[in-house]
Amino acid sequence: MITIRRAKPADAAEIAAVHITAWRSAYPGILPADYLAGLSFSSHAAQYESAIRDGVAVHVAVWGSPGRIVGFASAVRSRRRALAEGEIETLYVLDDFRDKGAGRQLLAASAGFLTTLTCRSAFAWVLRENQARWFYERMGAKLVAEETLRFAGVDLMQCAYLWPDLTVLRPQARA
Ligand SMILES: CC(C)(COP(=O)(O)OP(=O)(O)OC[C@H]1O[C@@H](n2cnc3c(N)ncnc32)[C@H](O)[C@@H]1OP(=O)(O)O)[C@@H](O)C(=O)NCCC(=O)NCCS
């Protein structure tokens, strides 16, 4: 069974491991192979530990007992207020734990957190070539913007998916 809880600083190493594993699974052919190979576990762990200590709302999906972190999401006030009030900054689930509802539950927890910040809307950036964009559509988000992003030495197209009303992500709102 998967449960969702707010992350603690001590979770940072496991979160970094999920981050890097998910990137290496989702982004071959999209991001350069040498960039993916060079992702640093220690620097990601340090970044997540510092973000959690600073109060960034990271939620983790935990499988089994005593519990292994198999996915996570983070949410912040929007860095692009013209798009929405809140932003889903990250959302990653390990391949072996997909299609079990973890992504939906992490999104709901992130939306709940944004609501406590009085955000009524939220968006997420998704690379256009990432299959995950269809997940966001399934979760009720609408494509509202596309723009070019220079990242890891390549030009990428990223899509902004918007939830104009975050209440659609409440657990009881499931279609
Ligand atoms: C996208 C991601 C977070 C989805 O997580 P998940 O735990 O597999 O999703 P869930 O099991 O909660 O799925 C919820 C619903 O979305 C659907 N869904 C999941 N991934 C989908 C996809 N890629 N395309 C279409 N529908 C998808 C599920 O079938 C399910 O449908 P239902 O409403 O009929 O039950 C996960 O696949 C992932 O981490 N992908 C790789 C990393 C990534 O690209 N993250 C996003 C970066 S922007």
PDBQT file of the ligand as one rigid body, heavy atoms in Angstrom, charges set to zero:
ROOT
HETATM    1  C1  LIG A 201       3.622  11.013 -14.599  1.00  0.00    +0.000 C 
HETATM    2  C2  LIG A 201       3.696  10.183 -13.317  1.00  0.00    +0.000 C 
HETATM    3  C3  LIG A 201       4.038  11.068 -12.128  1.00  0.00    +0.000 C 
HETATM    4  C4  LIG A 201       2.321   9.522 -13.085  1.00  0.00    +0.000 C 
HETATM    5  O1  LIG A 201       2.364   8.831 -11.833  1.00  0.00    +0.000 OA
HETATM    6  P1  LIG A 201       1.549   7.479 -11.572  1.00  0.00    +0.000 P 
HETATM    7  O2  LIG A 201       1.677   7.134 -10.141  1.00  0.00    +0.000 OA
HETATM    8  O3  LIG A 201       1.934   6.444 -12.565  1.00  0.00    +0.000 OA
HETATM    9  O4  LIG A 201       0.059   7.938 -11.897  1.00  0.00    +0.000 OA
HETATM   10  P2  LIG A 201      -1.301   7.394 -11.263  1.00  0.00    +0.000 P 
HETATM   11  O5  LIG A 201      -1.188   5.918 -11.052  1.00  0.00    +0.000 OA
HETATM   12  O6  LIG A 201      -1.694   8.214 -10.099  1.00  0.00    +0.000 OA
HETATM   13  O7  LIG A 201      -2.306   7.650 -12.475  1.00  0.00    +0.000 OA
HETATM   14  C5  LIG A 201      -3.492   8.420 -12.366  1.00  0.00    +0.000 C 
HETATM   15  C6  LIG A 201      -4.234   8.288 -13.685  1.00  0.00    +0.000 C 
HETATM   16  O8  LIG A 201      -3.429   8.826 -14.750  1.00  0.00    +0.000 OA
HETATM   17  C7  LIG A 201      -3.210   7.839 -15.755  1.00  0.00    +0.000 C 
HETATM   18  N1  LIG A 201      -1.845   7.988 -16.265  1.00  0.00    +0.000 N 
HETATM   19  C8  LIG A 201      -0.685   7.829 -15.586  1.00  0.00    +0.000 A 
HETATM   20  N2  LIG A 201       0.371   8.096 -16.395  1.00  0.00    +0.000 NA
HETATM   21  C9  LIG A 201      -0.156   8.410 -17.597  1.00  0.00    +0.000 A 
HETATM   22  C10 LIG A 201       0.412   8.775 -18.849  1.00  0.00    +0.000 A 
HETATM   23  N3  LIG A 201       1.747   8.886 -19.023  1.00  0.00    +0.000 N 
HETATM   24  N4  LIG A 201      -0.424   9.044 -19.864  1.00  0.00    +0.000 NA
HETATM   25  C11 LIG A 201      -1.782   8.951 -19.719  1.00  0.00    +0.000 A 
HETATM   26  N5  LIG A 201      -2.382   8.626 -18.536  1.00  0.00    +0.000 NA
HETATM   27  C12 LIG A 201      -1.566   8.354 -17.502  1.00  0.00    +0.000 A 
HETATM   28  C13 LIG A 201      -3.405   6.515 -15.029  1.00  0.00    +0.000 C 
HETATM   29  O9  LIG A 201      -3.736   5.476 -15.922  1.00  0.00    +0.000 OA
HETATM   30  C14 LIG A 201      -4.522   6.846 -14.072  1.00  0.00    +0.000 C 
HETATM   31  O10 LIG A 201      -5.744   6.837 -14.779  1.00  0.00    +0.000 OA
HETATM   32  P3  LIG A 201      -7.187   6.560 -14.060  1.00  0.00    +0.000 P 
HETATM   33  O11 LIG A 201      -7.671   7.923 -13.682  1.00  0.00    +0.000 OA
HETATM   34  O12 LIG A 201      -7.989   5.932 -15.126  1.00  0.00    +0.000 OA
HETATM   35  O13 LIG A 201      -6.945   5.676 -12.872  1.00  0.00    +0.000 OA
HETATM   36  C15 LIG A 201       4.734   9.055 -13.460  1.00  0.00    +0.000 C 
HETATM   37  O14 LIG A 201       4.446   8.307 -14.585  1.00  0.00    +0.000 OA
HETATM   38  C16 LIG A 201       6.157   9.541 -13.573  1.00  0.00    +0.000 C 
HETATM   39  O15 LIG A 201       6.813   9.779 -12.570  1.00  0.00    +0.000 OA
HETATM   40  N6  LIG A 201       6.660   9.659 -14.814  1.00  0.00    +0.000 N 
HETATM   41  C17 LIG A 201       8.086   9.927 -15.052  1.00  0.00    +0.000 C 
HETATM   42  C18 LIG A 201       8.575  11.208 -14.508  1.00  0.00    +0.000 C 
HETATM   43  C19 LIG A 201       7.890  12.390 -15.106  1.00  0.00    +0.000 C 
HETATM   44  O16 LIG A 201       7.887  12.537 -16.307  1.00  0.00    +0.000 OA
HETATM   45  N7  LIG A 201       7.328  13.221 -14.241  1.00  0.00    +0.000 N 
HETATM   46  C20 LIG A 201       6.667  14.444 -14.640  1.00  0.00    +0.000 C 
HETATM   47  C21 LIG A 201       7.672  15.502 -14.851  1.00  0.00    +0.000 C 
HETATM   48  S1  LIG A 201       6.860  16.986 -15.406  1.00  0.00    +0.000 SA
ENDROOT
TORSDOF 0
